[in-house]
C-alpha cells in the first residue's frame, strides 16, 4: 500500500488540492474574533459570554479593531423589563460570509437557549428578532472549512475505498491471494476479514491525513470531543463503503465492468449527497433524494454536530440509522461474497 505511488496521489496530493479549492468557498475557516461589551454584567450575560467561547469557539478579543465583530449586551437583559433588553451585533465591512453567518447562528442559538433555560418571556427584542429572521434563511446553508473538510473526507473514502477498492480486490484475485487465504485455518472468513480490514484501514488513514492537513494549513479546529465523534461516524461510513466495494466485486464478474460501476456509484453518491456542493442549495426533489443516500445522510449528521452545534442526543437516532446501514451492507456483502466463493 505505502509503496504504491497512486496511494500518495490520492491520500496526500489530491486532499491538499481539494482543500485549497473548496475551503475558500464561503470564506475559509470560521474562527471569529469579537469585541464583547457587557453593560449589564449579571449571571445571564456572563453565561452568554462563556458559551460564545466554549460552545462556538469564538475568540473574545482584548482590544477593539475595525476587523473584529462587536457584540454589545445592554438594558435589563431578560430580567426585569424584557422589552428593554438589547443585543447589538455590528459586523466589519470586510467580514467573510461564513464568519457572519456563524456569528449570527451563535448569538441566535445562545439567546434562544437562555430564554428557554431561564423561562423568560422575551418578545420584543428587536435585534434578537432581526437576527432570528436572518438565521432562518442562512442557517440551512453550511459554509467554509467546517463543512468542506468532512465532505472531502467522505469523498476520499468513496474514491479510495470504493473506486480503487474494487480494482484492488480484482488484483488480489489475479495474484492468487484469495485462494491462499482460503486454505488457512480461518478459511473464507479470513479472506473476508482481511479484505474489510484492508479497506477500512485505508479509509481511516485518509481520514487522519486530511484531518492533520486541515489543522496545520486550514485552521480546522473542533475540539477533541467532536473529533472523537467524527472518527466514530467516519468509521461506520468506511465500513459501509468497504462492504459496498466487496458487494460490487462479488456480484460483477468482469473486472472492467465492476471498476466502472464503482466509479459511477462513487460519483453519484458524491454529487447527489452534497459532497461537491451543499445539498441545501439544490432543488427540493434533489435535496430529498440526496438525504436518502448514505452520503447526504452522513453529511447531515456531521453538519449538525460541528457546524450547527446540535446536541449529540438529538443526532443519535440518525447515527443509529447510519450504523444499521453499515451492518445491512456488511451482511449483504458477506452473503454474496461467500456465494461467489462457492461458485468459484
Secondary structure, DSSP 8 states (H G I E B T S, - for coil): -TT-HHHHIIIIIHHHHHHHHHTTTTTS----EEEEEESS-SHHHHHHHHHHHHHH--EE-SS--TTSEEEEEETTTTSS-GGG-EEEEE--TT--HHHHHHHHHHHHHHHHHHHHHTT------HHHHHHHHHHHHHTTS--HHHHHHHHHHHHHHIIIIIIHHHHHHHHHHHTTHHHHHHTSTTHHHHHHHHHHHHHHHHHHHHHHHHHHHHHHHH-----HHHHHHHHHHHHHHHHHHHHHHHHHHHH--SHHHHHHHHHHHHHHHHHHTTSSS-GGGS-HHHHHHHHHSHHHHHHHHHIIIIIS---HHHHHHHHHHHHHHHHHHHHHHHHHHHHHHHH-
